[in-house]
């Protein structure tokens, strides 16, 4: 009888790349009490806004002299967790601070790119979403009415995302619900970011760098079929005996 130790490693697990939406805290002071007070004030009107969101602590804006002074990283992490954030990494730390961060379980994110924020316009009567999950029914869609350039990212937390302009290569749109692009989708589209398998992706011109639903993704390295490439199309998650896969089909006008 074979023992557990005889099981081939390939049958025990798979190692794959994964995308994880992160928020970044760009610190401008080492005064943790001031940070705590500012967070409390900002979140007073929307308690519970952060729901265990993974976070990068970015200290790049602080000078090395400031970082060399007393900086209570442990206290900062406690404040962030109190407000529903989960610190995972630190960016811009000097050697001493990085050593302390490692002790606290943070990883070095010096190479992480902090994306630029994008102004959004929310309409009072957004277009009805298709295949909207019940948990999102009471939340209006986030609506973007400007083209998204390379390096820009939009995340519709707890809702659908509607984009009325082109999503250019290098741009990224993320939603916990479905994504609707009423133009060309040429960048990355990540729907069902928190595991919603009912989420879908729609585009008037489907030509993405990457599409993903609930962690199942497809990149441009795997070209789209000619019947959907550059044409109106929709993407959904299809379950089968071989696991989940993305089903891409033409939009019927």
BAFI-16052 format. One record per residue (C-alpha): residue number from 0; x, y, z. Coordinates in steps of 0.05 Angstrom, whole numbers, padded with zeros to 5 digits. Layout:
BEGIN
+-----+--------+--------+--------+
|  nr |     c1 |     c2 |     c3 |
+-----+--------+--------+--------+
| NUM |      X |      Y |      Z |
...
+-----+--------+--------+--------+
//
This chain:
BEGIN
+-----+--------+--------+--------+
|  nr |     c1 |     c2 |     c3 |
+-----+--------+--------+--------+
|   0 |  00000 |  00000 |  00000 |
|   1 |  00029 |  00067 | -00020 |
|   2 |  00044 |  00118 |  00035 |
|   3 |  00032 |  00193 |  00031 |
|   4 |  00106 |  00202 |  00020 |
|   5 |  00101 |  00162 | -00045 |
|   6 |  00051 |  00211 | -00076 |
|   7 |  00082 |  00248 | -00134 |
|   8 |  00090 |  00323 | -00119 |
|   9 |  00052 |  00340 | -00182 |
|  10 | -00011 |  00309 | -00152 |
|  11 | -00005 |  00348 | -00087 |
|  12 | -00012 |  00419 | -00111 |
|  13 | -00005 |  00468 | -00169 |
|  14 |  00034 |  00533 | -00167 |
|  15 |  00006 |  00587 | -00212 |
|  16 |  00012 |  00662 | -00218 |
|  17 | -00044 |  00703 | -00187 |
|  18 | -00069 |  00775 | -00189 |
|  19 | -00090 |  00807 | -00124 |
|  20 | -00121 |  00877 | -00121 |
|  21 | -00082 |  00917 | -00070 |
|  22 | -00091 |  00986 | -00040 |
|  23 | -00031 |  01029 | -00021 |
|  24 | -00023 |  01076 |  00038 |
|  25 |  00025 |  01131 |  00016 |
|  26 |  00051 |  01157 |  00083 |
|  27 |  00069 |  01231 |  00090 |
|  28 |  00084 |  01229 |  00164 |
|  29 |  00111 |  01182 |  00217 |
|  30 |  00061 |  01208 |  00268 |
|  31 |  00017 |  01147 |  00275 |
|  32 | -00035 |  01182 |  00318 |
|  33 | -00046 |  01233 |  00263 |
|  34 | -00055 |  01177 |  00212 |
|  35 | -00105 |  01142 |  00258 |
|  36 | -00145 |  01206 |  00268 |
|  37 | -00146 |  01220 |  00193 |
|  38 | -00170 |  01150 |  00177 |
|  39 | -00225 |  01155 |  00230 |
|  40 | -00248 |  01221 |  00202 |
|  41 | -00247 |  01197 |  00130 |
|  42 | -00285 |  01133 |  00146 |
|  43 | -00336 |  01165 |  00193 |
|  44 | -00387 |  01171 |  00137 |
|  45 | -00374 |  01101 |  00110 |
|  46 | -00359 |  01053 |  00166 |
|  47 | -00335 |  00985 |  00143 |
|  48 | -00312 |  01013 |  00076 |
|  49 | -00248 |  00971 |  00080 |
|  50 | -00265 |  00898 |  00085 |
|  51 | -00199 |  00863 |  00100 |
|  52 | -00168 |  00895 |  00038 |
|  53 | -00095 |  00876 |  00028 |
|  54 | -00049 |  00936 |  00034 |
|  55 |  00020 |  00960 |  00016 |
|  56 |  00051 |  01011 |  00064 |
|  57 |  00088 |  01061 |  00019 |
|  58 |  00141 |  01103 |  00056 |
|  59 |  00175 |  01128 | -00008 |
|  60 |  00153 |  01200 |  00005 |
|  61 |  00189 |  01202 |  00072 |
|  62 |  00262 |  01222 |  00074 |
|  63 |  00315 |  01174 |  00099 |
|  64 |  00327 |  01222 |  00158 |
|  65 |  00254 |  01216 |  00178 |
|  66 |  00255 |  01141 |  00170 |
|  67 |  00318 |  01138 |  00213 |
|  68 |  00279 |  01171 |  00270 |
|  69 |  00230 |  01135 |  00314 |
|  70 |  00177 |  01102 |  00272 |
|  71 |  00128 |  01055 |  00305 |
|  72 |  00111 |  01006 |  00250 |
|  73 |  00077 |  00958 |  00299 |
|  74 |  00030 |  01014 |  00321 |
|  75 |  00015 |  01033 |  00249 |
|  76 | -00003 |  00961 |  00230 |
|  77 | -00050 |  00958 |  00290 |
|  78 | -00084 |  01022 |  00268 |
|  79 | -00092 |  00996 |  00196 |
|  80 | -00121 |  00930 |  00220 |
|  81 | -00170 |  00968 |  00264 |
|  82 | -00197 |  01002 |  00202 |
|  83 | -00206 |  00937 |  00163 |
|  84 | -00140 |  00937 |  00125 |
|  85 | -00091 |  00879 |  00122 |
|  86 | -00018 |  00902 |  00114 |
|  87 |  00020 |  00853 |  00071 |
|  88 |  00081 |  00891 |  00046 |
|  89 |  00123 |  00954 |  00051 |
|  90 |  00152 |  00998 | -00004 |
|  91 |  00210 |  01047 |  00001 |
|  92 |  00237 |  01024 |  00068 |
|  93 |  00310 |  01032 |  00087 |
|  94 |  00349 |  00972 |  00112 |
|  95 |  00332 |  00982 |  00186 |
|  96 |  00258 |  00992 |  00174 |
|  97 |  00256 |  00934 |  00125 |
|  98 |  00287 |  00888 |  00177 |
|  99 |  00233 |  00909 |  00226 |
| 100 |  00180 |  00898 |  00172 |
| 101 |  00205 |  00828 |  00159 |
| 102 |  00200 |  00813 |  00233 |
| 103 |  00127 |  00834 |  00231 |
| 104 |  00112 |  00790 |  00171 |
| 105 |  00114 |  00843 |  00116 |
| 106 |  00147 |  00830 |  00050 |
| 107 |  00190 |  00878 |  00010 |
| 108 |  00149 |  00911 | -00045 |
| 109 |  00203 |  00960 | -00069 |
| 110 |  00188 |  00941 | -00141 |
| 111 |  00113 |  00950 | -00135 |
| 112 |  00083 |  01003 | -00180 |
| 113 |  00031 |  01047 | -00148 |
| 114 | -00021 |  01064 | -00200 |
| 115 | -00050 |  01133 | -00212 |
| 116 | -00120 |  01147 | -00188 |
| 117 | -00174 |  01160 | -00240 |
| 118 | -00231 |  01210 | -00232 |
| 119 | -00298 |  01176 | -00240 |
| 120 | -00367 |  01201 | -00257 |
| 121 | -00426 |  01163 | -00228 |
| 122 | -00492 |  01170 | -00263 |
| 123 | -00557 |  01169 | -00224 |
| 124 | -00589 |  01117 | -00270 |
| 125 | -00534 |  01070 | -00293 |
| 126 | -00546 |  01021 | -00349 |
| 127 | -00578 |  00957 | -00323 |
| 128 | -00526 |  00904 | -00311 |
| 129 | -00532 |  00835 | -00343 |
| 130 | -00524 |  00774 | -00299 |
| 131 | -00517 |  00817 | -00237 |
| 132 | -00510 |  00774 | -00174 |
| 133 | -00562 |  00783 | -00119 |
| 134 | -00511 |  00810 | -00069 |
| 135 | -00498 |  00870 | -00115 |
| 136 | -00570 |  00887 | -00131 |
| 137 | -00573 |  00945 | -00081 |
| 138 | -00508 |  00977 | -00103 |
| 139 | -00506 |  01023 | -00164 |
| 140 | -00453 |  01010 | -00216 |
| 141 | -00390 |  01052 | -00218 |
| 142 | -00388 |  01090 | -00284 |
| 143 | -00325 |  01115 | -00319 |
| 144 | -00336 |  01164 | -00377 |
| 145 | -00263 |  01178 | -00395 |
| 146 | -00213 |  01136 | -00433 |
| 147 | -00165 |  01097 | -00389 |
| 148 | -00092 |  01104 | -00406 |
| 149 | -00034 |  01056 | -00395 |
| 150 | -00017 |  01050 | -00321 |
| 151 | -00086 |  01071 | -00297 |
| 152 | -00129 |  01025 | -00254 |
| 153 | -00202 |  01028 | -00233 |
| 154 | -00232 |  00982 | -00180 |
| 155 | -00307 |  00978 | -00170 |
| 156 | -00311 |  00949 | -00100 |
| 157 | -00375 |  00911 | -00085 |
| 158 | -00408 |  00932 | -00150 |
| 159 | -00408 |  00928 | -00226 |
| 160 | -00364 |  00972 | -00269 |
| 161 | -00388 |  01008 | -00331 |
| 162 | -00336 |  01040 | -00377 |
| 163 | -00363 |  01087 | -00431 |
| 164 | -00296 |  01097 | -00465 |
| 165 | -00236 |  01057 | -00489 |
| 166 | -00194 |  01016 | -00441 |
| 167 | -00125 |  01024 | -00472 |
| 168 | -00068 |  00973 | -00469 |
| 169 | -00034 |  00976 | -00401 |
| 170 | -00097 |  01000 | -00366 |
| 171 | -00134 |  00955 | -00316 |
| 172 | -00207 |  00951 | -00297 |
| 173 | -00228 |  00910 | -00237 |
| 174 | -00296 |  00897 | -00207 |
| 175 | -00326 |  00852 | -00154 |
| 176 | -00386 |  00846 | -00201 |
| 177 | -00390 |  00848 | -00277 |
| 178 | -00352 |  00894 | -00325 |
| 179 | -00386 |  00929 | -00383 |
| 180 | -00342 |  00965 | -00434 |
| 181 | -00382 |  01005 | -00485 |
| 182 | -00321 |  01014 | -00528 |
| 183 | -00256 |  00976 | -00541 |
| 184 | -00227 |  00933 | -00486 |
| 185 | -00152 |  00931 | -00500 |
| 186 | -00124 |  00928 | -00430 |
| 187 | -00138 |  00881 | -00372 |
| 188 | -00208 |  00865 | -00345 |
| 189 | -00215 |  00828 | -00279 |
| 190 | -00288 |  00813 | -00259 |
| 191 | -00311 |  00776 | -00198 |
| 192 | -00248 |  00799 | -00162 |
| 193 | -00271 |  00771 | -00096 |
| 194 | -00293 |  00704 | -00123 |
| 195 | -00361 |  00720 | -00154 |
| 196 | -00367 |  00664 | -00206 |
| 197 | -00431 |  00695 | -00235 |
| 198 | -00395 |  00758 | -00258 |
| 199 | -00387 |  00771 | -00332 |
| 200 | -00347 |  00815 | -00379 |
| 201 | -00378 |  00852 | -00438 |
| 202 | -00344 |  00894 | -00491 |
| 203 | -00364 |  00926 | -00557 |
| 204 | -00295 |  00908 | -00583 |
| 205 | -00262 |  00850 | -00548 |
| 206 | -00186 |  00854 | -00556 |
| 207 | -00159 |  00849 | -00485 |
| 208 | -00089 |  00837 | -00457 |
| 209 | -00121 |  00796 | -00402 |
| 210 | -00191 |  00775 | -00381 |
| 211 | -00206 |  00742 | -00314 |
| 212 | -00268 |  00720 | -00276 |
| 213 | -00262 |  00695 | -00204 |
| 214 | -00188 |  00681 | -00213 |
| 215 | -00194 |  00642 | -00279 |
| 216 | -00157 |  00682 | -00332 |
| 217 | -00136 |  00684 | -00405 |
| 218 | -00081 |  00727 | -00434 |
| 219 | -00068 |  00754 | -00504 |
| 220 | -00015 |  00700 | -00511 |
| 221 | -00075 |  00655 | -00526 |
| 222 | -00108 |  00692 | -00584 |
| 223 | -00184 |  00699 | -00584 |
| 224 | -00225 |  00661 | -00637 |
| 225 | -00238 |  00701 | -00700 |
| 226 | -00313 |  00703 | -00686 |
| 227 | -00301 |  00747 | -00624 |
| 228 | -00233 |  00780 | -00633 |
| 229 | -00244 |  00855 | -00641 |
| 230 | -00319 |  00846 | -00642 |
| 231 | -00376 |  00854 | -00592 |
| 232 | -00370 |  00796 | -00543 |
| 233 | -00384 |  00771 | -00473 |
| 234 | -00345 |  00728 | -00425 |
| 235 | -00372 |  00683 | -00371 |
| 236 | -00346 |  00627 | -00327 |
| 237 | -00365 |  00557 | -00348 |
| 238 | -00356 |  00497 | -00301 |
| 239 | -00343 |  00428 | -00327 |
| 240 | -00312 |  00361 | -00309 |
| 241 | -00243 |  00390 | -00324 |
| 242 | -00254 |  00450 | -00280 |
| 243 | -00273 |  00522 | -00293 |
| 244 | -00257 |  00558 | -00358 |
| 245 | -00275 |  00623 | -00392 |
| 246 | -00329 |  00619 | -00445 |
| 247 | -00325 |  00676 | -00496 |
| 248 | -00383 |  00685 | -00544 |
| 249 | -00408 |  00739 | -00592 |
| 250 | -00458 |  00790 | -00568 |
| 251 | -00523 |  00783 | -00607 |
| 252 | -00548 |  00851 | -00630 |
+-----+--------+--------+--------+
//
